[in-house]
């Protein structure tokens, strides 16, 4: 890892090196917070959790071949070098910030209320047509996950595409200080984390903290169809590149055509010309992701054919509108997370399925004082769609079920107190040939429903 000697690491995180002088100049081979993933020559960072303290594994990781560790505790007379710090979590962010500066590669930072992950996947797919790209994996988008993603970078990587997720004020500043994006992308300003951010204005304020850390001469890419983001005309001297379906945007799409669960076709217009493309994941929200990918591609000098090829190469991610075909059902696995906007978008796409269209929905979290009302609104929206059945679980989803039933008394609606009770009843409720949407906030663990539906059937992933 470039310039990550123990001496440089100690300086970067304001720690105190304790150990033999001849080891100060040794470089670590990797950095990890997981004692099970220790490799020879790595640096182990112990994190204090609610139930487990990583400091308890220091002896074990050194026996496994680690070069050194950080520690918030004075370890006394030990035979290995370590770096004494006040906070391991703060230290890991400081080290990641230092490491990125050593690599000196462009960072595309992505945030927004809805679609961060799918936009990250799209931008990475496009940029990969020309560059070696490292992207955020899974949910590594917070104050610990982002530094760990940065530590995966190596000298051969040419661009980092980093997702940044927040739930409160100040978090984005701390993330952006580490990433210092060359390009900042915001997908939209929606109704998420209202428990802390209170309103869309609060969401806008928190997300745009990223602007303070955009590098000089950098770029800003915004959804121009979003009323909050459309108000941004300049960011520290940078004119934003805006995308959307409205022709007022710098890059826009029209001739949008659903191809069912095979995807969505459209024509994308840019200052350098237009092209037709088939986005291989369904939903009009995917058109916005393709437009963001187009903006990123043009920013980094890709040709239109390269951008088109990148869009069409997009692969689904488990839990993010991942379509699974079994010999009984077509399952739309969209259970990683949910908020009112994404829930409505997924329900709209469900209408394009074959057979009965069945929605399995669970509670949405972090919606603040309006949570009951927002669940009811999703139910009312679902009732207006061409669905055959809606089964939902969780205390908040009682409002969703009521809203759906009131909007459409003919729709088959069932509410269950919890996920476990729903799972017990599903075998008698579902039928051969159903297309089934599975969606809820992550804490509801609806991935267990996906496992249940696919466990007894032969299956294949659909691209």
PABALO-283947 format. One line per 2 residues: for each residue x, y, z of C-alpha. Coordinates in nm, 2 decimals. Example, Ala and Ser with C-alpha at 12.3 -4.5 7.8 and 13.67 -1.06 7.14 Angstrom:
# residues 2
1.23:-0.45:0.78  1.37:-0.11:0.71
This chain:
# residues 463
0.00:0.00:0.00  0.16:0.32:-0.12
0.35:0.51:0.15  0.17:0.34:0.43
0.47:0.28:0.65  0.40:0.25:1.02
0.56:0.59:1.07  0.35:0.75:0.81
0.03:0.59:0.95  0.11:0.71:1.30
0.16:1.07:1.17  -0.16:1.05:0.95
-0.38:0.96:1.25  -0.20:1.16:1.52
-0.10:0.84:1.69  0.21:0.75:1.88
0.43:0.47:1.74  0.55:0.23:2.00
0.80:-0.04:1.89  1.13:-0.11:1.74
1.29:0.17:1.53  1.38:-0.06:1.24
1.01:-0.15:1.19  0.89:0.21:1.15
0.97:0.22:0.78  0.79:-0.11:0.70
0.48:-0.08:0.48  0.16:-0.26:0.57
0.02:-0.49:0.30  -0.35:-0.43:0.39
-0.57:-0.28:0.66  -0.86:-0.46:0.82
-1.10:-0.44:1.11  -1.20:-0.80:1.09
-0.98:-1.04:1.29  -1.09:-1.32:1.07
-0.95:-1.15:0.76  -0.60:-1.09:0.89
-0.32:-1.14:0.63  0.05:-1.15:0.66
0.19:-0.80:0.70  -0.14:-0.62:0.75
-0.25:-0.36:1.00  -0.53:-0.46:1.23
-0.77:-0.18:1.35  -0.97:-0.29:1.66
-1.31:-0.13:1.68  -1.52:-0.12:1.99
-1.87:-0.25:1.92  -2.18:-0.28:2.13
-2.10:-0.65:2.21  -1.75:-0.71:2.09
-1.43:-0.52:2.14  -1.17:-0.57:1.87
-0.89:-0.51:2.12  -0.96:-0.86:2.26
-0.83:-1.01:1.94  -0.50:-0.82:1.92
-0.29:-1.12:2.04  -0.47:-1.35:1.80
-0.41:-1.13:1.49  -0.04:-1.08:1.57
0.00:-1.46:1.59  -0.18:-1.48:1.25
0.09:-1.26:1.09  -0.03:-0.90:1.12
0.26:-0.65:1.11  0.10:-0.41:1.36
-0.22:-0.29:1.52  -0.38:0.03:1.63
-0.49:0.04:1.99  -0.69:0.28:2.21
-0.52:0.11:2.51  -0.16:0.11:2.63
-0.06:-0.25:2.56  0.25:-0.23:2.79
0.56:-0.43:2.71  0.47:-0.63:2.39
0.71:-0.78:2.13  0.53:-0.62:1.83
0.49:-0.26:1.72  0.17:-0.08:1.76
0.02:0.27:1.73  -0.15:0.42:2.02
-0.46:0.63:1.92  -0.74:0.81:2.10
-1.01:0.67:1.87  -0.97:0.38:1.63
-1.27:0.49:1.42  -1.13:0.84:1.38
-0.79:0.70:1.30  -0.92:0.47:1.03
-1.08:0.77:0.86  -0.76:0.98:0.89
-0.55:0.70:0.74  -0.79:0.65:0.45
-0.78:1.03:0.38  -0.40:1.01:0.38
-0.39:0.70:0.16  -0.62:0.85:-0.11
-0.39:1.15:-0.13  -0.09:0.92:-0.20
-0.27:0.74:-0.48  -0.39:1.07:-0.64
-0.67:0.91:-0.85  -1.01:1.07:-0.92
-1.29:0.98:-0.69  -1.66:0.98:-0.80
-1.86:1.03:-0.48  -2.23:0.93:-0.50
-2.51:1.02:-0.25  -2.88:1.08:-0.26
-3.20:0.96:-0.10  -3.29:0.69:-0.35
-3.08:0.50:-0.60  -2.73:0.55:-0.46
-2.63:0.19:-0.50  -2.79:0.13:-0.84
-2.64:0.46:-0.96  -2.30:0.36:-0.83
-2.33:0.03:-1.01  -2.42:0.21:-1.34
-2.14:0.47:-1.32  -1.89:0.19:-1.24
-2.02:-0.01:-1.54  -1.98:0.28:-1.77
-1.64:0.39:-1.65  -1.51:0.04:-1.66
-1.53:0.05:-2.04  -1.22:0.27:-2.04
-1.07:0.25:-1.69  -0.98:0.01:-1.41
-1.25:0.10:-1.15  -1.29:0.01:-0.79
-1.64:0.06:-0.64  -1.81:0.03:-0.31
-1.92:-0.32:-0.23  -2.23:-0.41:-0.03
-2.33:-0.15:0.23  -1.97:-0.02:0.29
-2.09:0.34:0.25  -2.07:0.47:0.61
-1.79:0.61:0.83  -1.63:0.28:0.87
-1.72:0.12:0.54  -1.60:0.40:0.32
-1.24:0.39:0.46  -1.23:0.01:0.43
-1.33:0.05:0.06  -1.05:0.31:0.02
-0.81:0.05:0.16  -0.90:-0.19:-0.12
-0.75:0.05:-0.37  -0.41:-0.03:-0.53
-0.18:0.16:-0.76  -0.33:0.00:-1.07
-0.67:0.13:-1.00  -0.76:0.44:-1.21
-1.09:0.56:-1.07  -1.27:0.51:-0.74
-1.65:0.51:-0.74  -1.76:0.56:-0.38
-2.11:0.55:-0.24  -2.17:0.77:0.07
-2.47:0.70:0.29  -2.58:0.92:0.58
-2.86:0.95:0.83  -2.78:1.27:1.02
-2.62:1.62:0.98  -2.24:1.62:0.98
-2.20:1.27:0.86  -2.15:1.37:0.49
-1.89:1.62:0.59  -1.69:1.35:0.76
-1.73:1.11:0.47  -1.65:1.37:0.21
-1.34:1.48:0.40  -1.20:1.13:0.35
-1.31:1.09:-0.01  -1.26:1.45:-0.13
-1.44:1.37:-0.46  -1.32:1.49:-0.79
-1.68:1.44:-0.91  -1.98:1.46:-0.68
-2.31:1.30:-0.78  -2.65:1.35:-0.61
-2.93:1.13:-0.73  -3.23:1.31:-0.56
-3.36:1.46:-0.24  -3.63:1.24:-0.10
-3.81:1.13:0.21  -3.54:0.93:0.40
-3.39:0.95:0.75  -3.66:1.20:0.85
-3.62:1.08:1.21  -3.30:1.30:1.22
-3.32:1.52:0.91  -3.69:1.62:0.97
-3.77:1.74:0.61  -3.66:1.74:0.25
-3.49:2.07:0.32  -3.29:1.90:0.60
-3.21:1.61:0.36  -3.09:1.86:0.10
-2.87:2.04:0.36  -2.72:1.72:0.48
-2.65:1.57:0.14  -2.50:1.89:0.00
-2.24:1.90:0.27  -2.04:1.70:0.01
-1.99:2.02:-0.19  -1.75:2.16:0.06
-1.50:1.89:-0.02  -1.52:1.88:-0.40
-1.17:1.92:-0.54  -1.07:2.23:-0.72
-1.14:2.19:-1.09  -1.38:1.91:-1.01
-1.73:1.83:-1.13  -2.09:1.82:-0.99
-2.36:1.59:-1.14  -2.72:1.65:-1.03
-3.07:1.53:-1.11  -3.22:1.84:-1.27
-3.57:1.70:-1.24  -3.55:1.71:-0.86
-3.69:2.05:-0.75  -3.43:2.09:-0.47
-3.13:2.00:-0.68  -3.25:2.21:-0.97
-3.20:2.52:-0.76  -2.83:2.45:-0.75
-2.68:2.67:-1.02  -2.32:2.69:-0.90
-2.10:2.50:-0.65  -1.78:2.69:-0.55
-1.74:2.81:-0.91  -1.84:2.48:-1.07
-2.14:2.47:-1.30  -2.33:2.15:-1.23
-2.40:1.90:-1.51  -2.77:1.82:-1.49
-2.96:1.51:-1.61  -3.33:1.41:-1.62
-3.63:1.35:-1.84  -3.70:1.72:-1.90
-3.53:1.86:-2.21  -3.41:2.16:-2.01
-3.13:1.94:-1.87  -2.78:1.91:-2.02
-2.84:1.54:-2.07  -3.19:1.40:-2.10
-3.38:1.09:-2.21  -3.70:1.04:-2.41
-3.88:0.76:-2.61  -3.89:0.56:-2.29
-4.03:0.21:-2.35  -4.08:-0.06:-2.09
-3.96:-0.40:-2.20  -4.13:-0.57:-1.90
-3.89:-0.73:-1.67  -3.62:-0.74:-1.94
-3.55:-0.37:-1.89  -3.63:-0.03:-2.03
-3.54:0.12:-2.36  -3.48:0.49:-2.42
-3.29:0.75:-2.63  -3.03:0.95:-2.44
-2.95:1.30:-2.57  -2.61:1.47:-2.50
-2.42:1.77:-2.63  -2.21:1.52:-2.82
-2.50:1.34:-2.99  -2.77:1.09:-2.91
-2.79:0.72:-2.88  -3.05:0.45:-2.82
-3.00:0.20:-2.54  -3.16:-0.09:-2.36
-3.11:-0.07:-1.98  -3.11:-0.43:-1.87
-3.29:-0.37:-1.54  -3.66:-0.26:-1.54
-3.81:0.06:-1.41  -3.81:0.43:-1.51
-3.58:0.50:-1.22  -3.31:0.31:-1.41
-3.33:0.57:-1.69  -3.21:0.83:-1.43
-2.93:0.60:-1.34  -2.83:0.56:-1.70
-2.84:0.94:-1.74  -2.61:0.98:-1.44
-2.38:0.71:-1.59  -2.38:0.91:-1.92
-2.28:1.23:-1.73  -1.99:1.05:-1.56
-1.88:0.89:-1.89  -1.87:1.22:-2.07
-1.69:1.38:-1.77  -1.42:1.12:-1.80
-1.39:1.14:-2.18  -1.57:0.82:-2.29
-1.72:0.80:-2.63  -2.10:0.76:-2.68
-2.05:0.39:-2.80  -1.84:0.32:-2.48
-2.11:0.48:-2.26  -2.39:0.28:-2.44
-2.19:-0.05:-2.40  -2.14:0.03:-2.03
-2.51:0.09:-1.97  -2.60:-0.23:-2.14
-2.34:-0.43:-1.95  -2.50:-0.35:-1.61
-2.55:-0.65:-1.38  -2.81:-0.67:-1.10
-2.70:-0.67:-0.74  -2.85:-0.91:-0.48
-3.12:-0.73:-0.29  -3.14:-0.45:-0.54
-3.41:-0.54:-0.80  -3.24:-0.87:-0.86
-3.47:-1.09:-1.06  -3.47:-1.46:-0.98
-3.66:-1.72:-1.18  -3.76:-2.05:-1.01
-3.97:-2.33:-1.15  -4.26:-2.18:-0.95
-4.21:-1.81:-0.93  -4.04:-1.50:-1.07
-3.90:-1.32:-0.76  -3.80:-0.96:-0.77
-3.55:-0.94:-0.48  -3.55:-0.57:-0.39
-3.53:-0.63:-0.01  -3.21:-0.46:0.08
-3.38:-0.13:0.18  -3.69:0.08:0.13
-3.84:0.43:0.15  -4.16:0.57:0.01
-4.01:0.67:-0.32  -3.83:0.35:-0.39
-4.13:0.14:-0.27  -4.36:0.32:-0.52
-4.10:0.28:-0.80  -4.07:-0.10:-0.74
-4.45:-0.14:-0.72  -4.49:0.03:-1.06
-4.24:-0.21:-1.22  -4.42:-0.51:-1.07
-4.71:-0.44:-1.30  -4.49:-0.56:-1.59
-4.46:-0.91:-1.45  -4.63:-1.22:-1.59
-4.89:-1.42:-1.40  -5.03:-1.28:-1.08
-4.85:-0.97:-0.96  -4.79:-1.01:-0.58
-4.63:-0.75:-0.35  -4.47:-0.87:-0.03
-4.39:-0.55:0.16  -4.25:-0.47:0.51
-4.21:-0.17:0.73  -4.00:0.13:0.62
-3.77:0.27:0.89  -3.64:0.62:0.98
-3.94:0.81:0.85  -3.99:1.02:1.17
-4.32:1.16:1.29  -4.49:1.11:0.95
-4.42:0.74:0.93  -4.78:0.62:0.96
-4.90:0.87:0.70  -4.62:0.78:0.46
-4.70:0.41:0.49  -5.06:0.48:0.42
-4.97:0.69:0.11  -4.77:0.40:-0.03
-5.07:0.18:0.03  -5.30:0.42:-0.15
-5.05:0.43:-0.44  -5.04:0.05:-0.45
-5.42:0.03:-0.46  -5.42:0.23:-0.78
-5.19:-0.01:-0.97  -5.27:-0.32:-1.16
-5.17:-0.57:-0.89  -5.34:-0.89:-0.78
-5.24:-0.92:-0.42  -5.06:-0.73:-0.15
-4.93:-0.90:0.16  -4.74:-0.70:0.42
-4.58:-0.74:0.76  -4.49:-0.52:1.05
-4.68:-0.27:1.27  -4.63:0.03:1.04
-4.75:-0.17:0.74  -5.10:-0.19:0.90
-5.13:0.17:0.77  -5.01:0.06:0.43
-5.26:-0.23:0.41  -5.55:0.00:0.52
-5.45:0.26:0.25  -5.44:-0.01:-0.02
-5.78:-0.16:0.08  -5.95:0.18:0.09
-5.81:0.27:-0.25  -5.90:-0.06:-0.41
-6.15:-0.28:-0.22  -6.11:-0.55:-0.49
-5.74:-0.59:-0.43  -5.65:-0.89:-0.21
-5.48:-0.74:0.09  -5.34:-0.92:0.40
-5.15:-0.77:0.69  -4.94:-0.98:0.93
-4.80:-0.86:1.26  -4.44:-0.97:1.17
-4.23:-1.13:0.90  -4.23:-1.48:1.06
-4.61:-1.50:1.06  -4.62:-1.39:0.70
-4.37:-1.66:0.60  -4.58:-1.93:0.76
-4.88:-1.83:0.55  -4.70:-1.77:0.22
-4.71:-2.13:0.09  -5.09:-2.13:0.09
-5.12:-1.77:-0.04  -4.88:-1.79:-0.34
-4.95:-1.97:-0.67  -4.75:-2.12:-0.95
-4.65:-1.86:-1.20  -4.67:-1.56:-0.96
-4.44:-1.26:-1.01  -4.35:-1.16:-0.66
-4.19:-0.83:-0.54  -4.01:-0.86:-0.20
-3.93:-0.52:-0.05  -3.88:-0.37:0.30
-3.63:-0.18:0.50  -3.32:-0.38:0.59
-3.41:-0.43:0.96  -3.71:-0.64:0.85
-3.48:-0.91:0.71  -3.69:-0.98:0.41
-3.40:-1.16:0.25  -3.52:-1.46:0.45
-3.84:-1.45:0.24  -3.63:-1.46:-0.08
-3.45:-1.76:0.06  -3.78:-1.93:0.15
-3.93:-1.87:-0.20  -3.63:-2.00:-0.38
-3.50:-2.27:-0.15  -3.72:-2.55:-0.27
-3.71:-2.47:-0.64  -3.45:-2.48:-0.91
-3.35:-2.13:-0.99  -3.16:-1.91:-1.23
-3.05:-1.55:-1.20  -3.18:-1.33:-1.48
-2.97:-1.05:-1.63
